[in-house]
Amino acid sequence: MSRSGHSIFWGIILLLFGVLFLLDNLGIMYFNFWGFIGGWWPVILIVLGISIIFKRKS
């Protein structure tokens, strides 16, 4: 993934979490961050690891 593609990816992730937190604060949608991350943290670590490996090779 190129440098700009990497930045876009993390920007979208942050934007998504920001929208989810905002909807939760407004009472429109319930979002439990720790419950969400609790099931997905291994996948997140794997994706981060792969991203770092490919970043170093390029």
N, CA, C and O atoms as CSV, one atom per row, in Angstrom:
chain,resi,resn,atom,element,x,y,z
A,1,MET,N,N,0.858,-1.173,0.000
A,1,MET,CA,C,0.000,0.000,0.000
A,1,MET,C,C,0.902,1.233,0.000
A,1,MET,O,O,1.844,1.320,0.787
A,2,SER,N,N,0.612,2.168,-0.873
A,2,SER,CA,C,1.418,3.373,-0.955
A,2,SER,C,C,1.220,4.248,0.281
A,2,SER,O,O,0.294,4.041,1.066
A,3,ARG,N,N,2.085,5.201,0.432
A,3,ARG,CA,C,2.023,6.108,1.590
A,3,ARG,C,C,0.687,6.845,1.631
A,3,ARG,O,O,0.074,6.958,2.693
A,4,SER,N,N,0.226,7.353,0.472
A,4,SER,CA,C,-1.042,8.076,0.459
A,4,SER,C,C,-2.211,7.123,0.667
A,4,SER,O,O,-3.201,7.489,1.301
A,5,GLY,N,N,-2.109,5.902,0.141
A,5,GLY,CA,C,-3.160,4.912,0.355
A,5,GLY,C,C,-3.260,4.518,1.812
A,5,GLY,O,O,-4.358,4.301,2.325
A,6,HIS,N,N,-2.126,4.423,2.481
A,6,HIS,CA,C,-2.083,4.088,3.905
A,6,HIS,C,C,-2.749,5.189,4.715
A,6,HIS,O,O,-3.508,4.910,5.642
A,7,SER,N,N,-2.466,6.441,4.365
A,7,SER,CA,C,-3.064,7.577,5.067
A,7,SER,C,C,-4.571,7.619,4.854
A,7,SER,O,O,-5.326,7.911,5.781
A,8,ILE,N,N,-5.005,7.327,3.636
A,8,ILE,CA,C,-6.439,7.321,3.337
A,8,ILE,C,C,-7.135,6.230,4.133
A,8,ILE,O,O,-8.223,6.446,4.669
A,9,PHE,N,N,-6.512,5.054,4.214
A,9,PHE,CA,C,-7.093,3.937,4.969
A,9,PHE,C,C,-7.316,4.325,6.416
A,9,PHE,O,O,-8.413,4.140,6.945
A,10,TRP,N,N,-6.282,4.866,7.073
A,10,TRP,CA,C,-6.422,5.228,8.486
A,10,TRP,C,C,-7.358,6.415,8.670
A,10,TRP,O,O,-8.039,6.519,9.690
A,11,GLY,N,N,-7.394,7.302,7.694
A,11,GLY,CA,C,-8.335,8.413,7.757
A,11,GLY,C,C,-9.775,7.926,7.723
A,11,GLY,O,O,-10.621,8.427,8.464
A,12,ILE,N,N,-10.055,6.953,6.865
A,12,ILE,CA,C,-11.404,6.389,6.782
A,12,ILE,C,C,-11.765,5.661,8.063
A,12,ILE,O,O,-12.896,5.772,8.537
A,13,ILE,N,N,-10.827,4.920,8.630
A,13,ILE,CA,C,-11.079,4.203,9.888
A,13,ILE,C,C,-11.415,5.201,10.996
A,13,ILE,O,O,-12.384,5.008,11.730
A,14,LEU,N,N,-10.627,6.260,11.120
A,14,LEU,CA,C,-10.894,7.272,12.150
A,14,LEU,C,C,-12.229,7.958,11.919
A,14,LEU,O,O,-12.971,8.216,12.867
A,15,LEU,N,N,-12.536,8.253,10.669
A,15,LEU,CA,C,-13.819,8.865,10.340
A,15,LEU,C,C,-14.976,7.950,10.724
A,15,LEU,O,O,-15.967,8.411,11.291
A,16,LEU,N,N,-14.862,6.676,10.425
A,16,LEU,CA,C,-15.899,5.711,10.763
A,16,LEU,C,C,-16.133,5.645,12.273
A,16,LEU,O,O,-17.276,5.666,12.729
A,17,PHE,N,N,-15.051,5.565,13.043
A,17,PHE,CA,C,-15.200,5.529,14.499
A,17,PHE,C,C,-15.776,6.834,15.029
A,17,PHE,O,O,-16.580,6.821,15.961
A,18,GLY,N,N,-15.378,7.957,14.448
A,18,GLY,CA,C,-15.934,9.235,14.865
A,18,GLY,C,C,-17.435,9.316,14.639
A,18,GLY,O,O,-18.172,9.796,15.500
A,19,VAL,N,N,-17.892,8.843,13.473
A,19,VAL,CA,C,-19.324,8.843,13.172
A,19,VAL,C,C,-20.068,7.920,14.134
A,19,VAL,O,O,-21.139,8.269,14.630
A,20,LEU,N,N,-19.503,6.750,14.397
A,20,LEU,CA,C,-20.158,5.812,15.314
A,20,LEU,C,C,-20.278,6.392,16.720
A,20,LEU,O,O,-21.324,6.263,17.357
A,21,PHE,N,N,-19.208,7.033,17.210
A,21,PHE,CA,C,-19.262,7.654,18.538
A,21,PHE,C,C,-20.273,8.802,18.568
A,21,PHE,O,O,-20.990,8.971,19.554
A,22,LEU,N,N,-20.331,9.584,17.499
A,22,LEU,CA,C,-21.283,10.685,17.433
A,22,LEU,C,C,-22.719,10.164,17.466
A,22,LEU,O,O,-23.550,10.684,18.211
A,23,LEU,N,N,-23.012,9.147,16.667
A,23,LEU,CA,C,-24.355,8.565,16.661
A,23,LEU,C,C,-24.715,7.986,18.026
A,23,LEU,O,O,-25.867,8.063,18.453
A,24,ASP,N,N,-23.732,7.408,18.708
A,24,ASP,CA,C,-23.970,6.880,20.050
A,24,ASP,C,C,-24.271,8.021,21.024
A,24,ASP,O,O,-25.197,7.917,21.828
A,25,ASN,N,N,-23.498,9.106,20.959
A,25,ASN,CA,C,-23.714,10.253,21.858
A,25,ASN,C,C,-25.055,10.921,21.614
A,25,ASN,O,O,-25.666,11.425,22.556
A,26,LEU,N,N,-25.526,10.938,20.383
A,26,LEU,CA,C,-26.810,11.553,20.058
A,26,LEU,C,C,-27.986,10.626,20.356
A,26,LEU,O,O,-29.141,11.042,20.261
A,27,GLY,N,N,-27.706,9.391,20.710
A,27,GLY,CA,C,-28.762,8.436,21.038
A,27,GLY,C,C,-29.440,7.842,19.812
A,27,GLY,O,O,-30.496,7.220,19.926
A,28,ILE,N,N,-28.844,8.029,18.646
A,28,ILE,CA,C,-29.417,7.497,17.413
A,28,ILE,C,C,-29.099,6.014,17.263
A,28,ILE,O,O,-29.926,5.230,16.797
A,29,MET,N,N,-27.899,5.649,17.664
A,29,MET,CA,C,-27.455,4.273,17.538
A,29,MET,C,C,-26.598,3.925,18.739
A,29,MET,O,O,-25.818,4.756,19.204
A,30,TYR,N,N,-26.731,2.711,19.248
A,30,TYR,CA,C,-25.905,2.269,20.368
A,30,TYR,C,C,-24.636,1.645,19.815
A,30,TYR,O,O,-24.697,0.764,18.957
A,31,PHE,N,N,-23.482,2.099,20.302
A,31,PHE,CA,C,-22.194,1.572,19.860
A,31,PHE,C,C,-21.337,1.310,21.086
A,31,PHE,O,O,-20.966,2.241,21.801
A,32,ASN,N,N,-21.024,0.057,21.327
A,32,ASN,CA,C,-20.175,-0.334,22.445
A,32,ASN,C,C,-18.782,-0.602,21.897
A,32,ASN,O,O,-18.517,-1.666,21.339
A,33,PHE,N,N,-17.885,0.384,22.062
A,33,PHE,CA,C,-16.535,0.285,21.494
A,33,PHE,C,C,-15.787,-0.931,22.001
A,33,PHE,O,O,-15.228,-1.685,21.204
A,34,TRP,N,N,-15.763,-1.138,23.298
A,34,TRP,CA,C,-14.984,-2.252,23.850
A,34,TRP,C,C,-15.585,-3.599,23.486
A,34,TRP,O,O,-14.859,-4.577,23.308
A,35,GLY,N,N,-16.900,-3.655,23.376
A,35,GLY,CA,C,-17.521,-4.890,22.923
A,35,GLY,C,C,-17.176,-5.181,21.474
A,35,GLY,O,O,-16.992,-6.336,21.088
A,36,PHE,N,N,-17.089,-4.119,20.669
A,36,PHE,CA,C,-16.735,-4.259,19.254
A,36,PHE,C,C,-15.277,-4.689,19.100
A,36,PHE,O,O,-14.973,-5.637,18.375
A,37,ILE,N,N,-14.390,-3.989,19.782
A,37,ILE,CA,C,-12.965,-4.288,19.681
A,37,ILE,C,C,-12.649,-5.639,20.329
A,37,ILE,O,O,-11.742,-6.345,19.888
A,38,GLY,N,N,-13.394,-5.991,21.368
A,38,GLY,CA,C,-13.145,-7.238,22.080
A,38,GLY,C,C,-13.149,-8.446,21.174
A,38,GLY,O,O,-12.370,-9.376,21.381
A,39,GLY,N,N,-14.007,-8.453,20.177
A,39,GLY,CA,C,-14.068,-9.581,19.263
A,39,GLY,C,C,-13.160,-9.438,18.059
A,39,GLY,O,O,-12.857,-10.429,17.396
A,40,TRP,N,N,-12.717,-8.218,17.762
A,40,TRP,CA,C,-11.962,-7.975,16.543
A,40,TRP,C,C,-10.493,-7.635,16.753
A,40,TRP,O,O,-9.768,-7.466,15.772
A,41,TRP,N,N,-10.025,-7.529,18.002
A,41,TRP,CA,C,-8.648,-7.079,18.200
A,41,TRP,C,C,-7.610,-8.004,17.584
A,41,TRP,O,O,-6.581,-7.505,17.129
A,42,PRO,N,N,-7.810,-9.325,17.539
A,42,PRO,CA,C,-6.791,-10.155,16.863
A,42,PRO,C,C,-6.688,-9.837,15.373
A,42,PRO,O,O,-5.590,-9.811,14.816
A,43,VAL,N,N,-7.818,-9.599,14.735
A,43,VAL,CA,C,-7.815,-9.270,13.310
A,43,VAL,C,C,-7.137,-7.922,13.088
A,43,VAL,O,O,-6.379,-7.751,12.133
A,44,ILE,N,N,-7.408,-6.980,13.962
A,44,ILE,CA,C,-6.785,-5.657,13.851
A,44,ILE,C,C,-5.266,-5.769,13.980
A,44,ILE,O,O,-4.533,-5.118,13.235
A,45,LEU,N,N,-4.791,-6.586,14.917
A,45,LEU,CA,C,-3.346,-6.787,15.077
A,45,LEU,C,C,-2.735,-7.439,13.842
A,45,LEU,O,O,-1.640,-7.062,13.425
A,46,ILE,N,N,-3.418,-8.402,13.260
A,46,ILE,CA,C,-2.926,-9.070,12.056
A,46,ILE,C,C,-2.821,-8.075,10.900
A,46,ILE,O,O,-1.814,-8.044,10.193
A,47,VAL,N,N,-3.853,-7.269,10.712
A,47,VAL,CA,C,-3.850,-6.284,9.630
A,47,VAL,C,C,-2.729,-5.268,9.842
A,47,VAL,O,O,-2.034,-4.908,8.891
A,48,LEU,N,N,-2.548,-4.806,11.069
A,48,LEU,CA,C,-1.466,-3.865,11.350
A,48,LEU,C,C,-0.099,-4.496,11.083
A,48,LEU,O,O,0.787,-3.852,10.521
A,49,GLY,N,N,0.065,-5.732,11.480
A,49,GLY,CA,C,1.332,-6.433,11.245
A,49,GLY,C,C,1.631,-6.581,9.764
A,49,GLY,O,O,2.754,-6.326,9.330
A,50,ILE,N,N,0.637,-6.990,8.980
A,50,ILE,CA,C,0.817,-7.129,7.535
A,50,ILE,C,C,1.139,-5.779,6.911
A,50,ILE,O,O,1.994,-5.680,6.031
A,51,SER,N,N,0.446,-4.738,7.374
A,51,SER,CA,C,0.694,-3.400,6.860
A,51,SER,C,C,2.134,-2.972,7.121
A,51,SER,O,O,2.777,-2.403,6.239
A,52,ILE,N,N,2.642,-3.235,8.305
A,52,ILE,CA,C,4.020,-2.871,8.642
A,52,ILE,C,C,5.012,-3.655,7.802
A,52,ILE,O,O,6.011,-3.096,7.349
A,53,ILE,N,N,4.757,-4.932,7.588
A,53,ILE,CA,C,5.661,-5.772,6.787
A,53,ILE,C,C,5.732,-5.248,5.365
A,53,ILE,O,O,6.826,-5.087,4.823
A,54,PHE,N,N,4.583,-4.978,4.746
A,54,PHE,CA,C,4.594,-4.491,3.372
A,54,PHE,C,C,5.161,-3.079,3.276
A,54,PHE,O,O,5.752,-2.719,2.258
A,55,LYS,N,N,4.989,-2.290,4.309
A,55,LYS,CA,C,5.540,-0.928,4.311
A,55,LYS,C,C,7.073,-0.982,4.293
A,55,LYS,O,O,7.716,-0.180,3.616
A,56,ARG,N,N,7.641,-1.911,5.023
A,56,ARG,CA,C,9.107,-2.026,5.087
A,56,ARG,C,C,9.696,-2.593,3.792
A,56,ARG,O,O,10.822,-2.259,3.424
A,57,LYS,N,N,8.939,-3.450,3.100
A,57,LYS,CA,C,9.441,-4.050,1.867
A,57,LYS,C,C,9.408,-3.082,0.699
A,57,LYS,O,O,10.163,-3.245,-0.259
A,58,SER,N,N,8.545,-2.080,0.764
A,58,SER,CA,C,8.443,-1.158,-0.383
A,58,SER,C,C,9.366,0.026,-0.254
A,58,SER,O,O,9.394,0.885,-1.135
